[in-house]
Amino acid sequence: MSDEVKYGFSESIQVKIVSMLLYDQMAFLRYMELVKPESFDNPILQYTVATIFGFFEKYKRNPVIDELLEELELVMQKKKVPPKAWTEKFEEIVNIGEEFDFNYVRDKVVDFARYQAVKKAMMRSAQELEKKKDYEGIVKIIKDAVAIGDTKEDIGIFYYPETENRLAVRKEQRARQDLAVSTGIKKLDEMLGGGLGYGELGILMSPMKRGKTITAVNFSKGALMEHKNVLHIGLEGSEDRTQVLYDSSISGVPKNQLVDREEEVKEFIDYFFTKAQGIGQLVIKHYPAWSCSTLTIEALLQRLQLLEGFEPDLLIIDYLGLMRNADVNLKVEASSGGKYFLLGQITKEILSISQKYKLSCWLLHQATRKAKEKDKVDLQDSGDSIEPMRDADLILTLNQSEAEAGVKGWQKMRVFVAGGREVEDRHNVDIVINKATCQIVEDSEKNQGEEKK
């Protein structure tokens, strides 16, 4: 017995699959997106399946035997396949016949398609490794092959028959507030319907040195306080630097005093994670600038889940301009338009991760230099192209004048809801930010705290 028969799919099984595609219309419709001509080892079987598919595409039905024979003869002549070779294989396919019980074959189709795809992916990966050493590209090739067949039954939802069940589940489960990750800012959460929803991508944009990372850290803290897990990915600075921001924000101790007040900091952090509400888990991971793509992030998500059982509710990426595209072969023109097309492609990939893993994602993005002089940073301040904004479910901007940014201690700032699909947009939320302690609160909360003092 050959290894191919022992561990793979014999030609006999492959012939039966072709026969099923010819005779069983329901099986053909179900598996036509799954089984490809190139899935078969024998070129004659490949040509036969391609002919069946081509006939269906043209006439919206499977060919009968005489029609298939006539079409196939033309193909085989063009491919210069000897008549004896292909007619014998054709008779083998046809002789299985309409009366054959294809149940066993149907059960094998998905495994066959996945096995063949993985086998070919491994061969292609070896070639890619030899030529380019494109490791992330190889991961994607294998991952796509393994994923074949995962969604074969998903052909959509019939809206009306599911009404009663849908409404019952919605009532029994949760409102949007439970399907979103809080920002930790009450008034902003109210505008957003609870925060940033699962499967949604939010963009947090501001000019440089206006507190994007500190704001993201506070969004993260708000999620942790709601028992949510957070994965913070940084592409500038270091993991140590990001840990400093969290240490300061959670403890309220200024960054430059963390070492001298070590015991106090430890006490605050212990209280936050063990005794207070904050029992979510936080993972911080940094990559060098322009070394991280969405494939890198997805690999990290899978490793965290498999090795540590950690699944984030919130993903923070700091920031878009320092990511690289997953497709190393994608070439764009060396212009601002080309750059923002590339950023748009990356944004789409990040949105896909949010949806696939059902997590909320805040993607930080730097506005143009001119935006620093404006009272209100808006969508067009993303640069020469608005491409990265198109696929976001929510866009927030941070707004602060030069005079406000120059104040020591607590500084006034506004979060502007620049756009959103299902939120109350075009409104400001007044906040105050302390860049020394990396903390953000609503302006009204700060005033109340001072009055109590």
Wavefront OBJ file of the C-alpha trace (Angstrom):
o trace
v 0.000 0.000 0.000
v 1.459 3.377 -1.023
v 1.798 6.250 1.473
v -0.685 8.248 -0.628
v -3.345 5.550 -0.179
v -2.470 4.917 3.454
v -2.379 8.540 4.594
v -4.095 10.453 1.793
v -6.851 9.846 -0.724
v -6.535 7.135 -3.345
v -7.388 7.759 -6.984
v -10.410 5.499 -6.533
v -11.856 7.911 -3.951
v -10.997 10.867 -6.141
v -12.823 9.287 -9.088
v -15.910 8.781 -6.901
v -15.800 12.455 -5.846
v -15.784 13.496 -9.516
v -18.680 11.150 -10.197
v -20.594 12.665 -7.266
v -20.040 16.174 -8.660
v -21.478 14.975 -11.970
v -24.498 13.029 -10.718
v -25.430 14.589 -7.367
v -26.657 18.142 -8.027
v -27.138 18.958 -4.315
v -23.639 17.798 -3.430
v -22.262 19.761 -6.373
v -23.919 22.981 -5.182
v -22.741 22.449 -1.613
v -19.127 21.657 -2.427
v -18.461 23.612 -5.622
v -16.702 26.389 -3.658
v -14.688 23.840 -1.721
v -13.470 21.333 -4.317
v -11.288 22.838 -7.034
v -9.982 21.148 -10.209
v -6.439 21.490 -8.872
v -7.459 19.474 -5.790
v -7.142 16.264 -7.853
v -3.852 14.497 -8.516
v -4.674 13.062 -11.938
v -4.677 15.704 -14.721
v -7.557 13.912 -16.467
v -9.674 14.292 -13.326
v -8.632 17.956 -13.138
v -9.751 18.580 -16.727
v -13.020 16.724 -16.122
v -13.921 18.741 -13.013
v -12.956 21.998 -14.742
v -15.238 21.044 -17.654
v -18.160 20.309 -15.310
v -17.643 23.633 -13.545
v -17.347 25.511 -16.841
v -20.559 23.945 -18.138
v -22.419 24.855 -14.943
v -21.179 28.435 -15.074
v -22.461 28.780 -18.640
v -25.778 26.879 -18.441
v -26.532 26.938 -14.667
v -26.869 23.147 -14.535
v -24.706 20.044 -14.580
v -24.043 18.458 -17.986
v -25.603 15.145 -18.933
v -23.237 12.369 -20.035
v -23.348 13.120 -23.778
v -22.786 16.831 -23.182
v -19.857 16.197 -20.869
v -18.335 13.756 -23.353
v -18.599 16.273 -26.179
v -17.105 19.135 -24.126
v -14.407 16.949 -22.632
v -13.291 15.684 -26.038
v -12.534 19.258 -27.116
v -10.568 19.883 -23.932
v -8.539 16.677 -24.244
v -7.696 17.400 -27.862
v -6.460 20.838 -26.861
v -4.420 19.359 -23.983
v -3.127 16.595 -26.314
v -4.197 13.808 -23.966
v -4.243 10.394 -25.727
v -7.879 9.294 -26.348
v -7.369 5.882 -24.736
v -6.120 7.413 -21.477
v -8.948 9.863 -20.935
v -11.831 7.755 -22.314
v -10.997 4.915 -19.911
v -11.022 7.335 -16.978
v -14.234 8.913 -18.282
v -15.949 5.506 -18.421
v -14.776 4.816 -14.877
v -16.426 8.060 -13.689
v -19.641 7.455 -15.628
v -19.973 3.787 -14.686
v -20.198 4.616 -10.999
v -23.609 5.898 -12.000
v -26.584 7.703 -10.551
v -27.596 4.761 -8.363
v -24.355 4.741 -6.398
v -24.635 5.560 -2.690
v -22.482 8.703 -2.382
v -23.014 9.133 1.391
v -19.542 7.836 2.226
v -18.009 10.052 -0.450
v -19.845 13.138 0.864
v -18.379 12.512 4.302
v -14.887 12.523 2.788
v -15.139 15.648 0.624
v -14.110 18.244 3.219
v -11.177 16.180 4.460
v -10.122 15.552 0.861
v -10.209 19.252 -0.043
v -8.300 20.237 3.103
v -5.726 17.436 2.755
v -5.011 18.254 -0.877
v -4.836 21.991 -0.155
v -2.397 21.483 2.740
v -0.265 19.113 0.655
v 0.000 21.634 -2.161
v 0.522 24.474 0.348
v 3.478 22.627 1.858
v 5.042 22.181 -1.566
v 4.468 25.848 -2.388
v 5.824 26.885 1.025
v 9.030 24.968 0.387
v 9.456 26.870 -2.868
v 8.729 30.217 -1.158
v 11.229 29.391 1.572
v 13.869 28.591 -1.014
v 13.224 31.759 -3.056
v 12.276 34.543 -0.636
v 12.411 33.290 2.949
v 8.993 34.943 3.367
v 8.125 33.326 6.712
v 4.875 35.223 7.311
v 3.734 34.500 3.767
v 4.360 30.795 4.381
v 2.302 30.925 7.590
v -0.571 32.485 5.640
v -0.375 29.851 2.883
v -0.591 26.994 5.407
v -3.240 28.727 7.525
v -5.518 29.340 4.523
v -5.165 25.710 3.457
v -5.983 24.347 6.923
v -9.022 26.658 7.142
v -10.598 25.158 4.001
v -14.004 23.718 4.774
v -14.501 25.515 8.094
v -17.444 27.526 6.757
v -18.869 25.107 4.180
v -22.329 25.117 5.781
v -22.554 28.885 6.244
v -24.764 30.116 3.401
v -26.440 32.906 5.351
v -29.317 33.462 7.785
v -32.970 33.314 6.804
v -34.161 36.423 8.601
v -37.914 35.893 8.992
v -38.156 32.275 10.228
v -35.597 33.071 12.942
v -37.510 36.066 14.366
v -38.826 34.456 17.540
v -35.550 32.760 18.362
v -33.542 35.904 17.593
v -35.644 38.123 19.859
v -35.636 35.566 22.662
v -31.859 35.219 22.548
v -31.413 38.989 22.467
v -33.644 39.425 25.519
v -32.072 36.541 27.383
v -28.513 37.560 26.626
v -27.341 41.130 26.810
v -27.868 44.670 25.621
v -25.172 46.466 23.644
v -23.603 47.611 26.900
v -22.670 43.987 27.586
v -21.420 43.523 24.037
v -18.975 46.406 24.256
v -15.740 47.230 26.045
v -15.880 50.342 28.219
v -13.528 53.289 27.709
v -13.616 54.040 31.416
v -15.086 57.490 30.648
v -18.752 57.416 31.609
v -20.042 60.187 29.340
v -18.100 58.834 26.354
v -19.468 55.333 26.994
v -22.989 56.763 27.037
v -22.428 58.325 23.614
v -20.966 55.074 22.293
v -23.711 52.851 23.672
v -21.454 51.227 26.244
v -18.060 51.524 24.593
v -16.468 49.890 21.564
v -18.377 46.800 20.476
v -16.946 43.321 19.995
v -15.868 42.794 16.404
v -15.506 46.551 15.943
v -12.515 48.663 14.999
v -12.073 52.074 16.563
v -9.465 54.596 15.448
v -8.049 57.014 18.022
v -6.386 59.907 16.208
v -4.575 63.058 17.245
v -1.531 65.125 16.329
v 1.778 64.008 17.823
v 2.422 64.564 21.552
v -1.245 64.983 22.425
v -1.638 61.850 24.552
v -2.838 59.054 22.254
v -0.942 56.350 24.126
v -1.970 57.678 27.549
v -5.597 57.736 26.368
v -5.282 54.165 25.102
v -3.807 53.102 28.458
v -6.835 54.613 30.195
v -9.207 52.862 27.762
v -7.361 49.684 28.661
v -7.722 50.422 32.371
v -11.462 50.961 31.886
v -11.704 47.540 30.225
v -9.701 45.860 32.988
v -12.027 47.377 35.588
v -14.922 45.692 33.751
v -13.177 42.303 34.066
v -12.067 42.351 30.409
v -8.740 41.012 29.115
v -6.487 43.404 27.202
v -3.647 42.866 24.736
v -1.579 46.038 24.227
v 0.724 45.938 21.196
v 3.277 48.730 20.928
v 5.376 49.551 17.886
v 7.450 52.382 19.337
v 9.334 52.674 22.591
v 9.633 49.477 24.610
v 7.646 47.122 26.812
v 9.354 48.680 29.847
v 8.185 52.137 28.802
v 4.606 50.963 28.325
v 4.685 49.248 31.715
v 5.734 52.578 33.232
v 2.618 54.198 31.758
v 0.383 51.516 33.281
v 2.207 51.603 36.648
v 1.699 55.348 36.855
v -1.893 55.351 35.593
v -3.052 52.608 37.960
v -1.181 53.917 41.014
v -1.534 57.662 40.394
v 2.161 58.041 41.146
v 3.988 60.315 38.660
v 6.306 58.512 36.250
v 9.401 60.183 37.651
v 8.578 59.044 41.210
v 7.848 55.351 40.541
v 11.264 54.158 41.732
v 11.239 56.195 44.951
v 7.670 55.161 45.802
v 8.010 51.515 44.826
v 6.081 50.033 47.775
v 3.192 52.453 47.267
v 3.016 51.585 43.565
v 3.025 47.858 44.299
v 0.246 48.258 46.849
v -1.956 50.164 44.400
v -1.410 47.627 41.602
v -2.045 44.668 43.926
v -5.264 46.317 45.090
v -6.353 47.050 41.519
v -5.910 43.484 40.284
v -6.869 41.467 43.351
v -9.131 43.433 45.680
v -10.866 46.048 43.545
v -12.824 45.590 40.326
v -9.868 45.235 38.007
v -9.519 41.492 37.595
v -9.007 41.381 33.852
v -5.606 40.288 32.551
v -3.225 42.598 30.715
v -0.578 41.434 28.230
v 1.914 43.959 26.800
v 3.895 43.057 23.693
v 6.209 45.276 21.652
v 7.570 44.805 18.134
v 10.152 46.919 16.325
v 8.670 49.551 14.025
v 7.603 48.201 10.598
v 8.242 44.602 11.642
v 4.696 43.745 12.724
v 1.861 42.817 10.354
v -1.610 41.449 11.042
v -0.182 37.958 10.471
v 2.234 38.629 13.338
v -0.663 39.724 15.550
v -2.809 36.737 14.618
v 0.056 34.348 15.368
v 0.454 36.021 18.781
v -3.280 35.674 19.496
v -3.132 31.967 18.689
v -0.027 31.400 20.805
v -1.521 33.238 23.797
v -4.676 31.159 23.555
v -2.900 27.822 23.141
v -0.070 28.362 25.621
v -1.716 30.543 28.276
v -5.478 30.238 27.682
v -5.538 34.027 27.245
v -8.166 35.512 24.918
v -8.322 39.324 24.798
v -11.557 41.301 24.791
v -9.674 44.452 23.821
v -6.746 44.819 21.435
v -4.761 48.065 21.374
v -2.348 48.719 18.491
v -0.002 51.684 18.902
v 0.130 52.685 16.066
v -1.033 52.264 12.430
v 1.790 54.199 10.756
v 4.416 51.804 12.160
v 2.765 48.592 10.914
v 3.632 46.774 7.740
v 1.308 45.075 5.283
v 0.887 41.310 5.547
v 1.353 40.915 1.791
v 5.059 41.531 1.177
v 4.410 41.359 -2.563
v 2.024 44.332 -2.508
v 3.682 47.258 -4.236
v 2.391 50.808 -4.064
v 3.614 54.017 -5.577
v 6.037 56.074 -3.501
v 3.621 58.899 -2.787
v 1.320 59.990 0.001
v -1.583 58.447 -1.932
v 0.272 55.157 -2.166
v 1.143 55.295 1.520
v -2.421 55.797 2.594
v -3.668 53.092 0.252
v -1.276 50.778 2.082
v -2.552 51.990 5.470
v -6.088 51.366 4.225
v -5.192 47.767 3.380
v -3.709 47.279 6.851
v -6.850 48.776 8.428
v -8.997 46.253 6.555
v -6.823 43.417 7.826
v -7.115 44.653 11.425
v -10.890 44.920 11.093
v -10.907 41.327 9.878
v -9.009 40.233 13.015
v -11.513 42.113 15.222
v -14.403 40.323 13.557
v -12.761 36.894 13.415
v -11.723 36.869 17.075
v -14.759 38.848 18.275
v -12.704 41.441 20.101
v -12.737 45.234 20.258
v -9.734 46.978 18.755
v -8.431 50.508 19.269
v -6.011 51.438 16.516
v -3.962 54.569 17.194
v -3.291 56.875 14.249
v -1.326 60.087 13.946
v -2.983 63.125 12.384
v -1.173 65.575 10.132
v 1.160 68.236 11.555
v -1.263 70.998 10.560
v -3.939 69.370 12.731
v -1.948 70.492 15.774
v -3.009 74.076 15.041
v -6.728 73.241 14.755
v -9.399 73.492 17.452
v -11.045 70.304 16.214
v -9.245 67.372 14.548
v -11.587 65.755 12.028
v -11.582 62.922 9.493
v -9.787 64.853 6.768
v -6.861 65.431 9.157
v -5.782 61.813 8.611
v -3.742 63.083 5.656
v -3.932 63.233 1.865
v -6.232 60.199 1.831
v -9.076 59.209 4.112
v -8.646 55.547 3.196
v -7.754 54.251 6.701
v -10.967 55.824 8.067
v -13.365 54.079 5.679
v -13.526 50.719 7.417
v -13.454 51.887 11.036
v -16.652 51.483 13.051
v -15.711 54.457 15.199
v -13.277 57.382 14.947
v -12.313 59.465 17.978
v -9.955 62.443 17.911
v -8.119 64.163 20.772
v -8.234 67.952 20.770
v -6.101 70.315 22.788
v -4.786 73.820 22.137
v -1.121 74.733 22.500
v -2.001 76.808 25.566
v -3.850 73.876 27.189
v -0.947 71.526 26.397
v 1.466 73.897 28.151
v -0.306 73.758 31.530
v 1.419 71.771 34.287
v -0.572 69.076 36.050
v -4.121 68.489 34.838
v -4.736 69.765 31.299
v -8.037 70.309 29.529
v -8.718 68.143 26.489
v -11.710 67.138 24.370
v -12.561 63.770 22.864
v -14.430 64.387 19.608
v -16.581 61.590 18.169
v -15.671 62.270 14.545
v -17.585 59.360 13.044
v -19.346 56.141 13.906
v -21.833 53.653 12.522
v -24.223 53.243 15.438
v -23.213 55.991 17.833
v -24.022 59.588 18.633
v -21.277 61.297 16.639
v -20.131 64.885 16.007
v -20.052 65.604 19.741
v -17.318 66.440 22.260
v -16.637 64.951 25.672
v -14.660 67.249 27.970
v -11.870 65.471 29.813
v -8.729 66.378 31.692
v -5.414 64.591 31.284
v -2.443 64.395 33.603
v 0.554 63.369 31.531
v 2.751 62.990 34.605
v 0.497 60.341 36.172
v -0.907 59.079 32.824
v -4.470 59.519 34.026
v -7.631 60.757 32.316
v -10.992 61.615 33.878
v -14.056 63.548 32.825
v -13.691 67.268 33.455
v -16.773 67.241 35.687
v -15.313 64.434 37.830
v -12.105 66.370 38.366
v -14.033 69.471 39.422
v -16.147 67.441 41.842
v -12.997 65.943 43.356
v -11.507 69.393 43.910
v -14.737 70.664 45.505
v -14.699 67.747 47.976
v -11.137 68.673 48.963
l 1 2 3 4 5 6 7 8 9 10 11 12 13 14 15 16 17 18 19 20 21 22 23 24 25 26 27 28 29 30 31 32 33 34 35 36 37 38 39 40 41 42 43 44 45 46 47 48 49 50 51 52 53 54 55 56 57 58 59 60 61 62 63 64 65 66 67 68 69 70 71 72 73 74 75 76 77 78 79 80 81 82 83 84 85 86 87 88 89 90 91 92 93 94 95 96 97 98 99 100 101 102 103 104 105 106 107 108 109 110 111 112 113 114 115 116 117 118 119 120 121 122 123 124 125 126 127 128 129 130 131 132 133 134 135 136 137 138 139 140 141 142 143 144 145 146 147 148 149 150 151 152 153 154 155 156 157 158 159 160 161 162 163 164 165 166 167 168 169 170 171 172 173 174 175 176 177 178 179 180 181 182 183 184 185 186 187 188 189 190 191 192 193 194 195 196 197 198 199 200 201 202 203 204 205 206 207 208 209 210 211 212 213 214 215 216 217 218 219 220 221 222 223 224 225 226 227 228 229 230 231 232 233 234 235 236 237 238 239 240 241 242 243 244 245 246 247 248 249 250 251 252 253 254 255 256 257 258 259 260 261 262 263 264 265 266 267 268 269 270 271 272 273 274 275 276 277 278 279 280 281 282 283 284 285 286 287 288 289 290 291 292 293 294 295 296 297 298 299 300 301 302 303 304 305 306 307 308 309 310 311 312 313 314 315 316 317 318 319 320 321 322 323 324 325 326 327 328 329 330 331 332 333 334 335 336 337 338 339 340 341 342 343 344 345 346 347 348 349 350 351 352 353 354 355 356 357 358 359 360 361 362 363 364 365 366 367 368 369 370 371 372 373 374 375 376 377 378 379 380 381 382 383 384 385 386 387 388 389 390 391 392 393 394 395 396 397 398 399 400 401 402 403 404 405 406 407 408 409 410 411 412 413 414 415 416 417 418 419 420 421 422 423 424 425 426 427 428 429 430 431 432 433 434 435 436 437 438 439 440 441 442 443 444 445 446 447 448 449 450 451 452 453
